Amino acid sequence: MSDISANGNFTLPQSTGLRRILGRHGTFWITLIVVGVVVVGFIWLLFQPSGQAGSPGILNVGQTAPNFAAQNAAGQPVTLAQYRGHPVIINFWGTFCAPCRSETPLLQRTYSAYQGQGLVVLGVDQAEPVDSVVQYGKDYALQYPLIPDTKLAINKLYGVTALPVSYFVDAHGVIRYAVNGVLSQSTLATGLHTIGLNG
């Protein structure tokens, strides 16, 4: 409720309910809360998958998967082109990514199950030291190649801005399916089917 002062001016009450609750430093506390909410929201978004199955990055289903040349964690040269004639899963991951860690055992089981049918899995790490990538492979007893993308060249080529992301590439080098987010048994089965592998 407003008051009229002795000189006839309209004034606001000096003490409102909010000011009584927050005290003299109310503005400071409100600012601190807003900043805190923004920071927490940013961190939450940073660790969320950036889309749904079939919609990662800038690459589209039906286009040829871009070739790349790199070294795997063992120091051996590797290119995507060398696997032409094989169905390939290109999985983008990082040791810091909890969803990546949850899908890694599923990828290894899939690789073991379909390796006899020619399946290739390439695990492209996001800009971490080679030693970390090697240790990750040991921790999960991975048998498929891990590629430290230390300069993010492959990540950028494939439009990867959040992890994990997986591209399913057929024997002709064409992207047939993509998952932007953690792989599930269902999305993995769908992806395998699109590149000619059926359980």
N, C-alpha and C positions, 0 to 999 in steps of 0.2 A: 504494500500500500504506500502511495506517495504522500509527502507532506508539503505544506506551503510554508516557507520560511518567513521570518519577520519582515523581510524586504519584499515579499510577494513572489519570490522565485520558486519554481517547482523543483523539489529535490527528491532523490531516491532515499529510501531508508538506509541507514548506515550498516545495519546488521541483518543479513538474510539467513534463512535456514541452512543453506549450503555453506555460507561463510562460518556459521557457528560450528558446523560439523568439521570443516577442514582447518579451521583456525586461521592465524595470521598469514600462514604460508600456503594458502589454498591454491594459488596459481602455480606455485612450484610443484605441488603434489599432482595436480591435474596434468601438467606438462610431462612429468615423470611417468605417469600412468599411460598417457598417449604414446610416448616414445617406447615404453616397454611393450605395448601391444603391437606396435609397428615392427619392432625388432623380432619379437616372437613369431609374428606372421611371416616375416621374411625368411627366418630360419626354417619354419615349417614348409614353406613353398620350395625352398632350396632342396629339400630332401624328398620331395614328392615327385612321382613320375609325371612327365609333362603332357601326357595325352593318353589316348586309348589304343587298343589293338588296331593295327593297320594305319596309324597316322603319325609316325615319327618324323621329325626333322623336315628336310626339304626333298627327300627322295620319295618317289612314288612307286607303288606296285605296278609292274609292267615295264619299268625302265631297266636298262642294263646297269648292273652294280658297278660302280667305278673301280677300276683296278688300283691297287696300291702296292708299294714295295717297302718292306721294313725288315727288321731283324726280330726274331722271336726271343724269348727270355733266355734261351740257350746260346744266343749269338749267331744263329743260323739265318741266312736270308730267306724271306718268305714273300710271295706275291699272291694276290687273289687269282691272277691269271693261271698260275701253275695248277690250280684245282679245277680248271675248266673240265667238264665231263663228270664232275662230282656234285651232288647236292651239298650245299654249304649253309651253316648257320654262323653269321657274324654277330657275336655278342659283345656289346660295349659295357664295361663294368669298371668298378674301382674298389679297392680294399676298404675304403671309408664308407661305402654304400651298403647299408643294411639289407635292402631288398636284393642287391646283387649277391650278397652272401647267402641269402635264403634260397636263391634259384641255382646256385652253383652245383650243389649235389645232384639236382635234377638234370642239369646239363651233362654232367659226367655220366650219369646212368644212361641217359639217352645216347650219348656218344658210344658207350660200351655196347649198347643194344643194337645200334645201327651201323657201327663201323664196318661190319662185314658186308653191308649193302653200299658202301662207298661214302657214307656220311663224313663230312669234315666239319669240325667246330673250330672256329677261330675266336679266341677271347682277347679283345682289344682293350687294354687298360687305359685309363684316362690320366695321363701325365704324372705317373708316379715313378720313383726310382726303380731301376731294374731289380735291385735286391729285394724290394718289397713284393714285386711281382713274382719273383722266384720263390720267396717264402710262402706266398699265398698258394702257389701251385703245390708246394710240399704239404701245407696244412690240409688241403682238400684232396690230396693224392690225385691231382688232375693229370690226365693222359693226353689231352688235346693241347695244341700250341697256344701259348699265351704271348701276346705281342705288346710290349711296353710302348705306348704311343706318347713318348716323352714330350714331343713338341705339338701334340694335338692335331697333327696333320690328317690322320685318318678320321678322327672325330669330326673335324671341320668338313672333310670331304663328304661325310655321310650325314651332316646336319645334326649331329648329336649335341644337345644342350642340357640334357638331364639324363640320369642313369636309373635303371638299366634300359638299354634299347637293343633289340635283336632283329636282324634282317635274315630272312630265309631266301636263299638264292638257288635257283635250279641249275641243272647240269649245263645249261646254255648260258649261264651267267646273268640271268634275268631275275630281278627281285619279284617274288611271288607272294610274299606275306611279310608283315612287319609288326612288331609289338613294342609299343612305347610304354614301358613299365615292366613290372616283375612278371616273369613267365609262370604260367600255371600248367598243370597237366593238360587242361583243355586247350589253351592257346598253343601250347607246344605241339599237341597232336594235330591241330588244325594246320599249323605251319609245316609240319612234316608231310602232311597229306598234299599240300600245295606244291611241294618239291619232289613228289613222287615216292614218298616213303610211307608205308602203312604198317601199323603194328598188327 
